[in-house]
Amino acid sequence: VQLQASGGGLVQAGGSLRLSCAASGRTFSTYAMGWFRQAPGKEREFVAAIKWSAGSTYYADSVKGRFTISRDNATNTVYLQMNSLKPEDTANYYCAADRAAGLRLRLGITPKEYDYWGQGTQVTVSS
């Protein structure tokens, strides 16, 4: 499984960015996909997740109402639309895949629940 994240950049507070995660290497219909972020000196934290087949989603409270996770079955791509960005959203953003999602009652929200990781894409929000 390969995950390729892209779309990060520098944006002013209140602006928007859309991150993409291109997934390849297998069929992902039984997987869940997640976005995490990590700021310097901080632990990696959950941002959002989506179950590939059902499209069900879950968000961290800090991004609820501002970020939207979605997936495109045709291109095996997961997106994170980020609106109303704040300086505290500044971090390296990672996409990840959970191969055991079909066995869970809920979407994974901790890094150890995810098996595959892409490289990070940096998001910097200036005040």
DOZAMI-380721 format. One record per atom (N, C-alpha, C): x, y, z; residue in one letter; atom name; chain. Coordinates in nm, 3 decimals, decimal comma. Example, Ala and Ser with C-alpha at 12.3 -4.5 7.8 and 13.67 -1.06 7.14 Angstrom:
residues 2
- x|y|z|aa|at|ch
- 1,319|-0,569|0,780|a|N|A;
- 1,230|-0,450|0,780|a|CA|A;
- 1,320|-0,330|0,780|a|C|A;
- 1,285|-0,225|0,708|s|N|A;
- 1,367|-0,106|0,714|s|CA|A;
- 1,290|0,003|0,787|s|C|A;
//
This chain:
residues 127
- x|y|z|aa|at|ch
- 0,085|-0,119|0,000|v|N|A;
- 0,000|0,000|0,000|v|CA|A;
- 0,088|0,124|0,000|v|C|A;
- 0,056|0,215|-0,089|q|N|A;
- 0,129|0,342|-0,093|q|CA|A;
- 0,029|0,456|-0,081|q|C|A;
- 0,065|0,554|0,000|l|N|A;
- -0,017|0,672|0,021|l|CA|A;
- 0,068|0,794|-0,011|l|C|A;
- 0,016|0,881|-0,095|q|N|A;
- 0,089|1,000|-0,137|q|CA|A;
- 0,005|1,122|-0,104|q|C|A;
- 0,050|1,198|-0,005|a|N|A;
- -0,023|1,318|0,036|a|CA|A;
- 0,032|1,440|-0,036|a|C|A;
- -0,056|1,534|-0,064|s|N|A;
- -0,015|1,657|-0,129|s|CA|A;
- -0,116|1,767|-0,098|s|C|A;
- -0,082|1,890|-0,135|g|N|A;
- -0,176|2,000|-0,123|g|CA|A;
- -0,147|2,099|-0,013|g|C|A;
- -0,045|2,073|0,068|g|N|A;
- -0,012|2,167|0,173|g|CA|A;
- 0,044|2,296|0,119|g|C|A;
- 0,058|2,393|0,207|g|N|A;
- 0,113|2,521|0,166|g|CA|A;
- 0,099|2,626|0,274|g|C|A;
- 0,124|2,749|0,235|l|N|A;
- 0,114|2,864|0,325|l|CA|A;
- -0,014|2,940|0,294|l|C|A;
- -0,093|2,967|0,396|v|N|A;
- -0,219|3,037|0,376|v|CA|A;
- -0,243|3,130|0,493|v|C|A;
- -0,316|3,237|0,470|q|N|A;
- -0,349|3,330|0,578|q|CA|A;
- -0,465|3,275|0,660|q|C|A;
- -0,471|3,319|0,784|a|N|A;
- -0,583|3,280|0,870|a|CA|A;
- -0,715|3,315|0,802|a|C|A;
- -0,810|3,223|0,812|g|N|A;
- -0,938|3,240|0,745|g|CA|A;
- -0,944|3,181|0,606|g|C|A;
- -0,830|3,143|0,554|g|N|A;
- -0,823|3,087|0,420|g|CA|A;
- -0,854|2,939|0,416|g|C|A;
- -0,838|2,881|0,297|s|N|A;
- -0,872|2,740|0,274|s|CA|A;
- -0,759|2,668|0,202|s|C|A;
- -0,753|2,539|0,225|l|N|A;
- -0,664|2,450|0,151|l|CA|A;
- -0,735|2,317|0,135|l|C|A;
- -0,700|2,244|0,029|r|N|A;
- -0,750|2,108|0,013|r|CA|A;
- -0,633|2,012|0,001|r|C|A;
- -0,625|1,920|0,094|l|N|A;
- -0,522|1,817|0,090|l|CA|A;
- -0,575|1,695|0,016|l|C|A;
- -0,486|1,628|-0,054|s|N|A;
- -0,520|1,505|-0,125|s|CA|A;
- -0,431|1,392|-0,078|s|C|A;
- -0,486|1,271|-0,081|c|N|A;
- -0,409|1,152|-0,047|c|CA|A;
- -0,442|1,046|-0,152|c|C|A;
- -0,348|1,020|-0,240|a|N|A;
- -0,366|0,920|-0,344|a|CA|A;
- -0,323|0,784|-0,291|a|C|A;
- -0,414|0,688|-0,293|a|N|A;
- -0,388|0,555|-0,239|a|CA|A;
- -0,373|0,455|-0,352|a|C|A;
- -0,278|0,364|-0,339|s|N|A;
- -0,258|0,261|-0,441|s|CA|A;
- -0,202|0,135|-0,377|s|C|A;
- -0,209|0,026|-0,450|g|N|A;
- -0,149|-0,098|-0,404|g|CA|A;
- -0,247|-0,207|-0,368|g|C|A;
- -0,374|-0,172|-0,353|r|N|A;
- -0,475|-0,273|-0,327|r|CA|A;
- -0,613|-0,209|-0,337|r|C|A;
- -0,716|-0,291|-0,313|t|N|A;
- -0,853|-0,240|-0,307|t|CA|A;
- -0,882|-0,191|-0,166|t|C|A;
- -0,938|-0,073|-0,155|f|N|A;
- -0,953|-0,011|-0,024|f|CA|A;
- -1,096|-0,015|0,030|f|C|A;
- -1,182|-0,093|-0,032|s|N|A;
- -1,323|-0,089|0,005|s|CA|A;
- -1,348|-0,128|0,151|s|C|A;
- -1,261|-0,208|0,211|t|N|A;
- -1,280|-0,248|0,351|t|CA|A;
- -1,197|-0,163|0,447|t|C|A;
- -1,128|-0,066|0,396|y|N|A;
- -1,041|0,018|0,477|y|CA|A;
- -1,113|0,142|0,529|y|C|A;
- -1,052|0,205|0,628|a|N|A;
- -1,084|0,342|0,664|a|CA|A;
- -0,960|0,425|0,639|a|C|A;
- -0,980|0,550|0,607|m|N|A;
- -0,870|0,642|0,583|m|CA|A;
- -0,878|0,755|0,684|m|C|A;
- -0,764|0,797|0,731|g|N|A;
- -0,761|0,903|0,829|g|CA|A;
- -0,660|1,011|0,795|g|C|A;
- -0,683|1,127|0,851|w|N|A;
- -0,587|1,237|0,847|w|CA|A;
- -0,545|1,267|0,990|w|C|A;
- -0,415|1,280|1,008|f|N|A;
- -0,357|1,319|1,136|f|CA|A;
- -0,267|1,440|1,112|f|C|A;
- -0,231|1,508|1,218|r|N|A;
- -0,137|1,618|1,204|r|CA|A;
- -0,043|1,620|1,324|r|C|A;
- 0,073|1,677|1,299|q|N|A;
- 0,174|1,686|1,404|q|CA|A;
- 0,248|1,817|1,394|q|C|A;
- 0,238|1,895|1,500|a|N|A;
- 0,311|2,022|1,508|a|CA|A;
- 0,443|1,997|1,580|a|C|A;
- 0,542|2,084|1,560|p|N|A;
- 0,672|2,066|1,625|p|CA|A;
- 0,658|2,055|1,777|p|C|A;
- 0,720|1,954|1,834|g|N|A;
- 0,718|1,937|1,979|g|CA|A;
- 0,589|1,878|2,035|g|C|A;
- 0,498|1,841|1,945|k|N|A;
- 0,370|1,785|1,991|k|CA|A;
- 0,350|1,645|1,936|k|C|A;
- 0,259|1,572|1,999|e|N|A;
- 0,228|1,439|1,951|e|CA|A;
- 0,138|1,445|1,827|e|C|A;
- 0,143|1,338|1,750|r|N|A;
- 0,055|1,330|1,634|r|CA|A;
- -0,090|1,319|1,682|r|C|A;
- -0,177|1,401|1,623|e|N|A;
- -0,315|1,401|1,669|e|CA|A;
- -0,411|1,374|1,555|e|C|A;
- -0,523|1,313|1,590|f|N|A;
- -0,627|1,279|1,495|f|CA|A;
- -0,697|1,406|1,445|f|C|A;
- -0,730|1,404|1,316|v|N|A;
- -0,803|1,516|1,256|v|CA|A;
- -0,939|1,468|1,206|v|C|A;
- -0,939|1,368|1,118|a|N|A;
- -1,064|1,321|1,058|a|CA|A;
- -1,043|1,182|1,001|a|C|A;
- -1,153|1,108|0,987|a|N|A;
- -1,147|0,974|0,928|a|CA|A;
- -1,273|0,946|0,849|a|C|A;
- -1,261|0,855|0,752|i|N|A;
- -1,374|0,817|0,669|i|CA|A;
- -1,366|0,668|0,639|i|C|A;
- -1,481|0,602|0,647|k|N|A;
- -1,486|0,462|0,611|k|CA|A;
- -1,505|0,456|0,460|k|C|A;
- -1,416|0,383|0,391|w|N|A;
- -1,414|0,394|0,247|w|CA|A;
- -1,545|0,349|0,183|w|C|A;
- -1,600|0,239|0,229|s|N|A;
- -1,718|0,185|0,163|s|CA|A;
- -1,844|0,264|0,196|s|C|A;
- -1,868|0,288|0,324|a|N|A;
- -1,992|0,352|0,365|a|CA|A;
- -1,987|0,503|0,357|a|C|A;
- -1,867|0,558|0,360|g|N|A;
- -1,854|0,704|0,358|g|CA|A;
- -1,881|0,770|0,491|g|C|A;
- -1,898|0,692|0,597|s|N|A;
- -1,919|0,751|0,729|s|CA|A;
- -1,793|0,823|0,772|s|C|A;
- -1,811|0,932|0,847|t|N|A;
- -1,699|1,018|0,884|t|CA|A;
- -1,698|1,047|1,033|t|C|A;
- -1,581|1,092|1,079|y|N|A;
- -1,568|1,134|1,218|y|CA|A;
- -1,461|1,242|1,222|y|C|A;
- -1,482|1,343|1,308|y|N|A;
- -1,391|1,456|1,315|y|CA|A;
- -1,347|1,484|1,458|y|C|A;
- -1,227|1,535|1,471|a|N|A;
- -1,185|1,590|1,599|a|CA|A;
- -1,267|1,715|1,627|a|C|A;
- -1,293|1,739|1,754|d|N|A;
- -1,373|1,856|1,791|d|CA|A;
- -1,310|1,986|1,741|d|C|A;
- -1,179|1,989|1,737|s|N|A;
- -1,109|2,112|1,701|s|CA|A;
- -1,129|2,153|1,555|s|C|A;
- -1,172|2,059|1,471|v|N|A;
- -1,188|2,090|1,329|v|CA|A;
- -1,332|2,073|1,281|v|C|A;
- -1,419|2,026|1,368|k|N|A;
- -1,557|2,000|1,330|k|CA|A;
- -1,623|2,128|1,282|k|C|A;
- -1,690|2,120|1,167|g|N|A;
- -1,755|2,237|1,110|g|CA|A;
- -1,665|2,319|1,019|g|C|A;
- -1,534|2,293|1,022|r|N|A;
- -1,441|2,367|0,936|r|CA|A;
- -1,376|2,277|0,831|r|C|A;
- -1,351|2,151|0,868|f|N|A;
- -1,285|2,057|0,778|f|CA|A;
- -1,386|1,953|0,730|f|C|A;
- -1,365|1,904|0,608|t|N|A;
- -1,450|1,800|0,552|t|CA|A;
- -1,362|1,694|0,487|t|C|A;
- -1,382|1,569|0,526|i|N|A;
- -1,309|1,458|0,464|i|CA|A;
- -1,402|1,391|0,363|i|C|A;
- -1,346|1,352|0,250|s|N|A;
- -1,426|1,286|0,147|s|CA|A;
- -1,336|1,191|0,069|s|C|A;
- -1,398|1,105|-0,013|r|N|A;
- -1,317|1,014|-0,095|r|CA|A;
- -1,377|1,002|-0,233|r|C|A;
- -1,289|0,975|-0,328|d|N|A;
- -1,329|0,954|-0,467|d|CA|A;
- -1,295|0,810|-0,503|d|C|A;
- -1,398|0,728|-0,518|n|N|A;
- -1,376|0,586|-0,545|n|CA|A;
- -1,307|0,564|-0,679|n|C|A;
- -1,335|0,649|-0,775|a|N|A;
- -1,282|0,628|-0,910|a|CA|A;
- -1,131|0,646|-0,914|a|C|A;
- -1,080|0,736|-0,832|t|N|A;
- -0,937|0,766|-0,836|t|CA|A;
- -0,863|0,719|-0,711|t|C|A;
- -0,935|0,654|-0,619|n|N|A;
- -0,872|0,608|-0,493|n|CA|A;
- -0,801|0,724|-0,421|n|C|A;
- -0,871|0,835|-0,413|t|N|A;
- -0,814|0,953|-0,350|t|CA|A;
- -0,903|0,999|-0,235|t|C|A;
- -0,839|1,035|-0,126|v|N|A;
- -0,909|1,091|-0,011|v|CA|A;
- -0,870|1,238|0,000|v|C|A;
- -0,968|1,320|0,030|y|N|A;
- -0,946|1,464|0,039|y|CA|A;
- -0,973|1,515|0,181|y|C|A;
- -0,906|1,623|0,214|l|N|A;
- -0,937|1,696|0,337|l|CA|A;
- -0,952|1,842|0,298|l|C|A;
- -1,076|1,888|0,291|q|N|A;
- -1,103|2,029|0,263|q|CA|A;
- -1,097|2,105|0,394|q|C|A;
- -1,010|2,202|0,401|m|N|A;
- -0,990|2,279|0,524|m|CA|A;
- -1,029|2,423|0,501|m|C|A;
- -1,131|2,468|0,569|n|N|A;
- -1,179|2,606|0,559|n|CA|A;
- -1,160|2,678|0,691|n|C|A;
- -1,169|2,809|0,687|s|N|A;
- -1,157|2,892|0,809|s|CA|A;
- -1,034|2,851|0,888|s|C|A;
- -0,924|2,841|0,821|l|N|A;
- -0,801|2,794|0,886|l|CA|A;
- -0,753|2,893|0,992|l|C|A;
- -0,695|2,836|1,097|k|N|A;
- -0,644|2,914|1,209|k|CA|A;
- -0,494|2,887|1,223|k|C|A;
- -0,420|2,979|1,285|p|N|A;
- -0,278|2,954|1,306|p|CA|A;
- -0,251|2,824|1,381|p|C|A;
- -0,341|2,785|1,470|e|N|A;
- -0,320|2,661|1,545|e|CA|A;
- -0,340|2,536|1,459|e|C|A;
- -0,384|2,551|1,335|d|N|A;
- -0,393|2,437|1,243|d|CA|A;
- -0,258|2,408|1,177|d|C|A;
- -0,160|2,494|1,200|t|N|A;
- -0,028|2,474|1,142|t|CA|A;
- 0,034|2,344|1,191|t|C|A;
- 0,072|2,258|1,098|a|N|A;
- 0,128|2,127|1,132|a|CA|A;
- 0,166|2,055|1,004|a|C|A;
- 0,233|1,944|1,021|n|N|A;
- 0,256|1,850|0,911|n|CA|A;
- 0,137|1,753|0,912|n|C|A;
- 0,069|1,743|0,799|y|N|A;
- -0,051|1,660|0,790|y|CA|A;
- -0,017|1,528|0,721|y|C|A;
- -0,066|1,419|0,780|y|N|A;
- -0,040|1,284|0,730|y|CA|A;
- -0,171|1,213|0,699|y|C|A;
- -0,173|1,139|0,588|c|N|A;
- -0,285|1,050|0,566|c|CA|A;
- -0,244|0,908|0,603|c|C|A;
- -0,342|0,828|0,642|a|N|A;
- -0,315|0,693|0,689|a|CA|A;
- -0,430|0,601|0,653|a|C|A;
- -0,400|0,470|0,647|a|N|A;
- -0,500|0,370|0,611|a|CA|A;
- -0,511|0,265|0,721|a|C|A;
- -0,633|0,232|0,757|d|N|A;
- -0,662|0,132|0,860|d|CA|A;
- -0,722|0,009|0,790|d|C|A;
- -0,648|-0,100|0,783|r|N|A;
- -0,695|-0,219|0,712|r|CA|A;
- -0,794|-0,300|0,792|r|C|A;
- -0,805|-0,272|0,923|a|N|A;
- -0,896|-0,349|1,007|a|CA|A;
- -1,026|-0,275|1,034|a|C|A;
- -1,054|-0,173|0,953|a|N|A;
- -1,171|-0,089|0,980|a|CA|A;
- -1,300|-0,170|0,981|a|C|A;
- -1,305|-0,277|0,899|g|N|A;
- -1,426|-0,357|0,893|g|CA|A;
- -1,455|-0,433|1,022|g|C|A;
- -1,354|-0,445|1,107|l|N|A;
- -1,369|-0,518|1,233|l|CA|A;
- -1,402|-0,425|1,350|l|C|A;
- -1,396|-0,295|1,324|r|N|A;
- -1,415|-0,199|1,435|r|CA|A;
- -1,559|-0,149|1,436|r|C|A;
- -1,605|-0,117|1,556|l|N|A;
- -1,738|-0,058|1,572|l|CA|A;
- -1,735|0,091|1,546|l|C|A;
- -1,618|0,149|1,548|r|N|A;
- -1,607|0,292|1,527|r|CA|A;
- -1,481|0,318|1,443|r|C|A;
- -1,470|0,437|1,387|l|N|A;
- -1,352|0,475|1,312|l|CA|A;
- -1,235|0,496|1,407|l|C|A;
- -1,116|0,457|1,364|g|N|A;
- -0,998|0,472|1,447|g|CA|A;
- -0,961|0,618|1,464|g|C|A;
- -0,918|0,653|1,586|i|N|A;
- -0,880|0,791|1,615|i|CA|A;
- -0,741|0,801|1,676|i|C|A;
- -0,670|0,689|1,685|t|N|A;
- -0,533|0,692|1,738|t|CA|A;
- -0,438|0,642|1,630|t|C|A;
- -0,315|0,693|1,628|p|N|A;
- -0,220|0,652|1,525|p|CA|A;
- -0,197|0,501|1,521|p|C|A;
- -0,200|0,434|1,635|k|N|A;
- -0,169|0,291|1,635|k|CA|A;
- -0,278|0,207|1,571|k|C|A;
- -0,394|0,266|1,545|e|N|A;
- -0,500|0,192|1,477|e|CA|A;
- -0,483|0,193|1,325|e|C|A;
- -0,383|0,263|1,277|y|N|A;
- -0,360|0,275|1,134|y|CA|A;
- -0,232|0,201|1,095|y|C|A;
- -0,238|0,133|0,982|d|N|A;
- -0,131|0,044|0,941|d|CA|A;
- -0,035|0,104|0,839|d|C|A;
- -0,084|0,193|0,757|y|N|A;
- -0,003|0,251|0,649|y|CA|A;
- -0,010|0,402|0,658|y|C|A;
- 0,103|0,465|0,627|w|N|A;
- 0,115|0,610|0,639|w|CA|A;
- 0,180|0,668|0,514|w|C|A;
- 0,130|0,784|0,476|g|N|A;
- 0,196|0,859|0,371|g|CA|A;
- 0,297|0,954|0,431|g|C|A;
- 0,372|1,019|0,344|q|N|A;
- 0,463|1,122|0,392|q|CA|A;
- 0,380|1,246|0,428|q|C|A;
- 0,427|1,330|0,508|g|N|A;
- 0,351|1,446|0,550|g|CA|A;
- 0,349|1,555|0,444|g|C|A;
- 0,251|1,642|0,455|t|N|A;
- 0,246|1,764|0,375|t|CA|A;
- 0,225|1,880|0,471|t|C|A;
- 0,310|1,980|0,459|q|N|A;
- 0,313|2,089|0,557|q|CA|A;
- 0,203|2,192|0,529|q|C|A;
- 0,131|2,225|0,633|v|N|A;
- 0,031|2,332|0,627|v|CA|A;
- 0,075|2,440|0,726|v|C|A;
- 0,090|2,562|0,677|t|N|A;
- 0,128|2,674|0,761|t|CA|A;
- 0,024|2,784|0,747|t|C|A;
- -0,034|2,824|0,859|v|N|A;
- -0,138|2,928|0,859|v|CA|A;
- -0,082|3,049|0,931|v|C|A;
- -0,072|3,159|0,860|s|N|A;
- -0,017|3,282|0,918|s|CA|A;
- -0,130|3,367|0,975|s|C|A;
- -0,096|3,439|1,080|s|N|A;
- -0,198|3,524|1,146|s|CA|A;
- -0,203|3,662|1,086|s|C|A;
//
